[in-house]
Amino acid sequence: MKSPKLLIRPLVRELQPYVYGEQPKIKGLIKLNTNESPYPPSPKVLAAVRAAVDGRLRLYPNPTAQALREKLAKLHGCHADNIIVGNGSDELLALATRCFVEPNVEQASSLFKKENTGRRPVPRHIVQYFTPSYSLYPVLADIHGAARNAVPLKSDFSLPGMAELKRGRIWNFRAALSFVTTPNAPSGRGYSTRELDALCKAQHGVVVLDEAYVDFAGENALKLALKYPHVLVARTFSKAYSLCFQRVGYFVGHRDLIAALHKIRDSYNVNGLGQIAAEATLDDLPYYRANFKKIITTREWLSRELTKLGFRVLPSRTNFILVRPARFSAQAWLQSLRVQKALVRWFDRPEVKNYLRITIGTAAEAEALVNVVRKILV
Ligand SMILES: Cc1ncc(COP(=O)(O)O)c(C=O)c1O
């Protein structure tokens, strides 16, 4: 028999997969590498999940997460038809790629001809995003065999203005799908709804505003998903709502786009305990809002302390900070911190390789991190 590798599609064989943050189980580790909340889910959420662990586990869950979608619709002032829930928002980002982007140029260009009704058509095969932003987007484009258009943010990680985007001619206003991480990851930078509105307005293809970290920012752009038929807002229960383990995320947007995504998802894409946990989360929002406040206070404290120690800390609207360390390279800091049992994230990507991304933990974890940094600096 020939090598089993030859049975794999060349596209998959050559694929550079997404690089996950590590999940090591080391006792006493200060784990600040994957932007999880340092606080557990609300006691009411834990009680709801525990109460659901019985003989009902033999049954399939609700296929459309109906009750959860209805609660989310009430929260966001829209209809359940404007919402799709996924196995984490990652699943929905992948579904969006499959739903709105043609996998290859030839197929896309034959569609251009068919669809051309006098207006300039949308290049169906282009997935577009700013760099640096969430490193899953290029992988999703690659998995799908689509073309990527990576457009650099400005050197301070702000969004290029509309005039600049138009002048630069790199940003494609007709790309089939554009992902915008807002607030941005891994820089932590926030974008105003006004600038996002201008970008969405000018865009012809679908825009996904990925608001995974928005609860730690001052404003959100949800209203754009209800204003523009081609804009989807992605949210997740993972980060701010302490539910990474359960994998629940959702999109809000025009019912036609949402209906198309429902068509291509797995029948039971959101597990039953995840649905129950997310519903109970929405019944106890004050608990989470108190956590956001604590995380923001710790973020500001840690930023000040690291600045005093010579680090350059970028302003953040998220539950992590991007810092340019003092004295040694970021990669050397990653290793030294690890030896001291503090785990942070370093990305081997040109735009951010001089930085470390540090998740905001509890106040005690932040203090412990500062002590470790002081120890390394002496
Ligand atoms: C910008 C961004 N979007 C989406 C996600 C995925 O979140 P989820 O856990 O809902 O799949 C992440 C997770 O790291 C993220 O950083």
The ligand as a Gaussian input file, in Angstrom:
#p B3LYP/6-31G(d) Opt

LIG

0 1
 C      -11.181000      37.092000      18.203000
 C      -11.711000      35.762000      18.575000
 N      -12.828000      35.334000      18.008000
 C      -13.357000      34.137000      18.311000
 C      -12.744000      33.311000      19.228000
 C      -13.331000      31.949000      19.456000
 O      -14.143000      31.878000      20.545000
 P      -15.021000      30.607000      20.831000
 O      -14.508000      30.033000      22.112000
 O      -16.421000      31.143000      20.971000
 O      -14.914000      29.649000      19.695000
 C      -11.572000      33.705000      19.844000
 C      -10.892000      32.798000      20.768000
 O       -9.731000      32.873000      21.060000
 C      -11.031000      34.966000      19.516000
 O       -9.890000      35.386000      20.056000

